[in-house]
Amino acid sequence: SVLAPPSTLPEGQRASFIATAMPEAALENPREAATYLLDKATPIEAKARPDLVTTVANKLASSDLQYANEWMKQLPEAEQPDAMEGIAARMVDNDIHGLSEMLGSMPKDRIWERGTRILIRSLRQSDPEMARQWRELMISSGYK
């Protein structure tokens, strides 16, 4: 596995090694990278986790959107918005209508808010009126 630190690597450097290897692992085998992120025993630098969660979610969504959504729900609550960012970023490129439908059926929480921001950013160019409507919905739901 790309993510298995060499046994000669000092313990204190393993978290940095995994954080560096994770984006590459997500390209090669996103499910393996996702499993590592769910494993609390995997040493990953705390400051690197948000970007890693976003990257892995994005790669998972490119091959299996349902799996990516299920994986997101298994993450700690604080990391789920980061996963939604990756999923939404992938969906705006491949299925913006599907993203809009998914967000429309979700509770208006931090996960929804992160996905909605990605959607609005994408719609600003292609459909400013729709972007405005989503923005108003965000504001009326308590997000700025």
C-alpha positions in Angstrom: 0.0 0.0 0.0 1.1 3.5 -0.8 0.0 4.6 2.7 2.0 2.0 4.7 4.9 4.0 6.1 8.3 2.2 5.8 9.1 0.3 9.0 12.4 2.3 9.2 10.5 5.6 9.4 10.6 7.0 12.9 7.2 7.1 14.7 7.2 10.9 14.9 7.4 11.2 11.1 4.6 8.7 10.2 1.8 11.2 10.4 3.6 13.5 8.0 4.4 10.7 5.7 0.7 9.6 5.5 -0.5 13.1 5.0 1.9 13.5 2.1 1.1 10.1 0.5 -2.7 10.3 0.9 -3.5 12.5 -2.1 -1.6 10.1 -4.4 -3.3 7.1 -2.7 -6.7 8.7 -3.3 -5.9 8.8 -7.0 -4.8 5.2 -7.2 -7.3 3.6 -4.7 -9.8 6.1 -3.2 -11.5 3.4 -1.1 -8.3 2.4 0.6 -7.5 6.0 1.3 -11.1 6.4 2.7 -10.6 3.4 5.0 -7.4 4.9 6.3 -9.1 8.2 7.1 -11.9 6.3 9.0 -9.3 4.4 11.1 -8.7 6.4 14.2 -5.4 4.5 14.6 -4.0 6.0 11.4 -1.6 8.8 12.4 -2.5 11.8 10.3 -1.5 15.4 11.2 -4.6 17.2 12.4 -4.0 20.2 10.2 -3.8 18.0 7.1 -7.1 16.1 7.7 -9.6 18.7 6.2 -7.8 18.8 2.8 -7.3 15.0 2.8 -11.0 14.4 3.6 -12.0 16.8 0.7 -9.5 15.1 -1.7 -10.6 11.6 -0.9 -14.3 12.5 -1.0 -13.8 14.1 -4.4 -12.0 11.0 -5.8 -14.7 8.6 -4.3 -17.5 10.7 -5.9 -15.9 10.4 -9.3 -16.2 6.6 -9.3 -19.1 5.9 -6.8 -21.2 8.8 -5.6 -23.4 6.6 -3.3 -20.3 5.1 -1.6 -18.8 8.7 -1.2 -22.0 9.8 0.5 -22.1 6.7 2.8 -18.4 7.3 3.7 -19.1 10.9 4.5 -21.7 9.9 7.0 -19.2 7.6 8.8 -16.8 10.5 9.3 -16.8 12.5 12.6 -19.4 15.2 12.3 -16.8 18.0 12.2 -15.2 16.5 9.1 -18.4 15.8 7.1 -18.5 19.4 5.6 -15.0 18.8 4.3 -16.2 15.6 2.6 -19.2 17.4 1.2 -16.9 20.0 -0.3 -15.1 17.3 -2.3 -18.3 15.5 -3.3 -20.0 18.8 -4.4 -16.9 19.9 -6.3 -17.0 16.7 -8.3 -20.7 16.9 -8.9 -20.6 20.5 -10.2 -18.3 19.2 -13.0 -20.3 16.1 -13.8 -23.9 16.4 -12.5 -24.8 19.9 -11.3 -28.5 19.1 -11.6 -28.0 16.0 -9.4 -26.1 18.2 -6.8 -29.0 20.7 -6.8 -31.5 17.8 -6.2 -29.3 16.3 -3.5 -28.9 19.6 -1.7 -32.6 20.3 -2.0 -33.4 17.1 -0.1 -30.9 17.6 2.7 -31.4 19.2 6.2 -30.0 22.8 6.2 -26.9 22.0 8.3 -23.2 22.7 7.9 -22.8 19.9 5.4 -25.6 21.4 3.3 -24.1 24.8 3.6 -20.7 23.7 2.3 -22.2 21.9 -0.7 -24.4 24.9 -1.4 -21.5 27.3 -1.4 -19.8 25.1 -4.1 -23.0 25.1 -6.1 -23.4 28.8 -5.9 -19.8 29.4 -7.0 -20.4 27.3 -10.0 -23.8 28.8 -10.9 -22.5 32.4 -10.7 -21.2 32.2 -14.3 -23.7 29.8 -15.9 -26.9 30.8 -14.2 -26.7 34.0 -12.0 -30.4 34.0 -11.2 -30.3 30.4 -9.9 -27.1 31.3 -7.9 -29.0 34.2 -6.4 -31.9 32.0 -5.4 -29.6 29.5 -3.7 -27.9 32.3 -2.0 -31.2 33.7 -0.6 -32.0 30.2 0.6 -28.7 30.0 2.4 -29.3 33.4 4.1 -32.9 32.4 5.1 -31.5 29.2 6.6 -29.1 31.2 8.8 -25.9 31.1 6.8 -24.1 34.2 5.5 
